[in-house]
Every structure is written in structure tokens, then in C-alpha cells.
Amino acid sequence: MNQILVTYYSLEGNTKLVAEVIADAIDADILRLVPVKDVNPEKGSRYFWGGKQVLMRQKPELEPFHVDPREYQVHFIGTPVWAWRYAPALRTFFHEIDLKGKKIAIFSTHDGGPGKTLAKMKEKLDGNTIIGEIEFYKPLENMDSICRDAITWASSILDGARNP
Ligand SMILES: Cc1cc2nc3c(=O)[nH]c(=O)nc-3n(C[C@H](O)[C@H](O)[C@H](O)COP(=O)(O)O)c2cc1C
């Protein structure tokens, strides 16, 4: 089994792009969090329904995981910013999977208002060592530079995690 897991949620593909680029660059396993019932990415109302889930602190039911995240020592965890926070699927993940004593790098993708997303993730990940954090602005519109930045960032994190 691989030592590294990239876990992410993505509604519209931005966080998926970054997660896949990172996983590929550092040869990590990947786990996409998929809500059984998600908001419709095609509709303008996604901001309302998604934002409401955040404000109500909802934990949407997720499709079963094909790996056990607890078995990995190094994690990359990524989320889109929703209402200046991490997406609800991450809330479910943090509730269901109690990660402790792991090395964890966190990332978000956003449209210019990252808010407290990474700070809130760090609160949930208390008891682990945060080995890196980064925010990416509109990845699908800035693909080349974002992919380069993501690879550079993830590779340097991994070097640090392997040679502390
Ligand atoms: C429900 C909802 C709420 C959002 N809230 C914010 C926000 O507070 N700040 C921001 O910069 N972008 C916000 N966005 C935009 C997304 O964070 C941004 O487009 C992100 O890269 C989307 O990632 P994805 O394509 O992986 O779903 C929001 C998008 C949705 C659907």
C-alpha cells in the first residue's frame, strides 16, 4: 500500500484538478469524497443550497470509501471554499475519520474569498502535524501556473515529511 493519500471533494472540477496533479506528482493514492446527494453544479442556486449546508453545519452522507484513510501516515486534504469555509463533505469526513498523529498538508481552491477555510481545517485536524498549507485561485482558469505551483508545493512538502 502507498504511504500517502490525497483526499478531496470537488463540485466543479477545480479541486479535482489540483488533487489529481498532486497525486500524480508524488505517486499518492487518491480518495474523492462523493456525497450520495449533492447540489446541482449546473444551477445558479448551488451557491444558496451549498452555502446553506455550510451554515447549518450539515454532514452529507458520502459514498463508501475504497481505502481506509487511517492506514496512511501522510495526507493531503483539499476542498473548495464554500461560504468562506471548507465544503460540507469535508465535515462528514472529519466526523467519520478521526485522524491522529498523522502528517497532513491542506489545500483549498477558491474564487478570491478564501475566508477561514484552512484555519478551520486545522482546528478539525488537531492532534496531527500540519506539514503544509496552500490556497489556489481559480485553478481551471489558470491551469498551467496552478499545476506548476501544485507540483512544486507537494514535492517540497514530501521532501520535508520524509527528511524532517
Ligand atoms: C456553494 C458555494 C459557495 C462558494 N463560496 C465561496 C467563497 O466563500 N469564497 C470563494 O472565493 N469562492 C467560493 N465559491 C467558489 C469555489 O470555492 C471555487 O469556484 C472553487 O474553486 C470550486 O472548486 P471545485 O471546482 O472543486 O468545486 C463557492 C462555490 C460554491 C458552489
The ligand as an SDF file (V2000), in Angstrom:
LIG
                    3D

 31 33  0  0  0  0  0  0  0  0999 V2000
  -21.7800   26.8120   -2.5210 C   0  0  0  0  0  0  0  0  0  0  0  0
  -20.5550   27.5680   -2.9580 C   0  0  0  0  0  0  0  0  0  0  0  0
  -20.0160   28.5380   -2.1370 C   0  0  0  0  0  0  0  0  0  0  0  0
  -18.8400   29.2190   -2.5160 C   0  0  0  0  0  0  0  0  0  0  0  0
  -18.2970   30.1210   -1.6540 N   0  0  0  0  0  0  0  0  0  0  0  0
  -17.1240   30.7380   -1.9860 C   0  0  0  0  0  0  0  0  0  0  0  0
  -16.4840   31.6420   -1.0840 C   0  0  0  0  0  0  0  0  0  0  0  0
  -16.9290   31.8860    0.0390 O   0  0  0  0  0  0  0  0  0  0  0  0
  -15.3140   32.2140   -1.4680 N   0  0  0  0  0  0  0  0  0  0  0  0
  -14.7440   31.9670   -2.7160 C   0  0  0  0  0  0  0  0  0  0  0  0
  -13.6890   32.5130   -3.0180 O   0  0  0  0  0  0  0  0  0  0  0  0
  -15.3260   31.1020   -3.5750 N   0  0  0  0  0  0  0  0  0  0  0  0
  -16.4870   30.4710   -3.2450 C   0  0  0  0  0  0  0  0  0  0  0  0
  -17.0640   29.5780   -4.1110 N   0  0  0  0  0  0  0  0  0  0  0  0
  -16.3480   29.2540   -5.3550 C   0  0  0  0  0  0  0  0  0  0  0  0
  -15.4980   27.9890   -5.1920 C   0  0  0  0  0  0  0  0  0  0  0  0
  -14.7690   27.9890   -3.9740 O   0  0  0  0  0  0  0  0  0  0  0  0
  -14.4330   27.8620   -6.2970 C   0  0  0  0  0  0  0  0  0  0  0  0
  -15.0240   28.0070   -7.5550 O   0  0  0  0  0  0  0  0  0  0  0  0
  -13.7360   26.5230   -6.1640 C   0  0  0  0  0  0  0  0  0  0  0  0
  -12.5220   26.5350   -6.8800 O   0  0  0  0  0  0  0  0  0  0  0  0
  -14.6220   25.4070   -6.7160 C   0  0  0  0  0  0  0  0  0  0  0  0
  -13.9720   24.1810   -6.5540 O   0  0  0  0  0  0  0  0  0  0  0  0
  -14.5000   22.8840   -7.3170 P   0  0  0  0  0  0  0  0  0  0  0  0
  -14.4900   23.2200   -8.7850 O   0  0  0  0  0  0  0  0  0  0  0  0
  -13.5120   21.8390   -6.9620 O   0  0  0  0  0  0  0  0  0  0  0  0
  -15.8730   22.5810   -6.8370 O   0  0  0  0  0  0  0  0  0  0  0  0
  -18.2270   28.9150   -3.7650 C   0  0  0  0  0  0  0  0  0  0  0  0
  -18.7960   27.9420   -4.6000 C   0  0  0  0  0  0  0  0  0  0  0  0
  -19.9420   27.2710   -4.2120 C   0  0  0  0  0  0  0  0  0  0  0  0
  -20.5430   26.2250   -5.1060 C   0  0  0  0  0  0  0  0  0  0  0  0
  1  2  1  0
  2  3  1  0
  2 30  2  0
  3  4  2  0
  4  5  1  0
  4 28  1  0
  5  6  2  0
  6  7  1  0
  6 13  1  0
  7  8  2  0
  7  9  1  0
  9 10  1  0
 10 11  2  0
 10 12  1  0
 12 13  2  0
 13 14  1  0
 14 15  1  0
 14 28  1  0
 15 16  1  0
 16 17  1  0
 16 18  1  0
 18 19  1  0
 18 20  1  0
 20 21  1  0
 20 22  1  0
 22 23  1  0
 23 24  1  0
 24 25  2  0
 24 26  1  0
 24 27  1  0
 28 29  2  0
 29 30  1  0
 30 31  1  0
M  END
$$$$
